[in-house]
Amino acid sequence: MVDKVIQMQEKRHPIKKTSVKHQPKGLSILFQDHDIIVIDKTSGLLTVGTDR
């Protein structure tokens, strides 16, 4: 029986905070970490990429 536990950790780099001048109007970041981001956006602001 093996009694060894191998713990693997991801190398995570610090999250760069987005400056307010680089955020679109009507969008604010409420929380973000390496796994999730929570935003508050106004209606009509697209959340998918476009060709424009």
N, C-alpha and C positions, 0 to 999 in steps of 0.2 A: 504494500500500500504506500502510495506517495503522499507525503505530508507537506509538500512544498506548494506555496501559492505564488504565482507570478503576477505581479501587478504591472500593467502596461498603462502608461500615461501618454496622451497625445501632447505633442509640443504645440502649445497655443501661443500665438503672438498677441501682444496687447492690441486692443481694438482702438483704431484711430477714430476719434470723435469728429463727426462731420461739422464743419463750421456752419453757422447760421446763414452766411451769405451763399453757400452752395446748396441750400435746401430750397426747393420750390415753394412759392407762396401757397399757403393753405396746407402745409405739411409740417408736423412736428413729431420728433422721435420721443416717445415716452419712456422706453426702456430698450436696451440692447445688450446682448452678451454674445458669446461665440455660437450659441445655438438658436437664438430667437431675436426677433426685432418686433417691437410693438409701436405702431404709429397711429397718430390721429390725423385724418385728412378730411378735407372738405368734400362734399359730394361734387361729382363732375371731374375730379382729378383722377386721371387714368393711372392704373397700377400695372399696366402692361406696356411693353415697348412698342413704339410705332416707327414707321419709316421716316418720320419728320425729324 
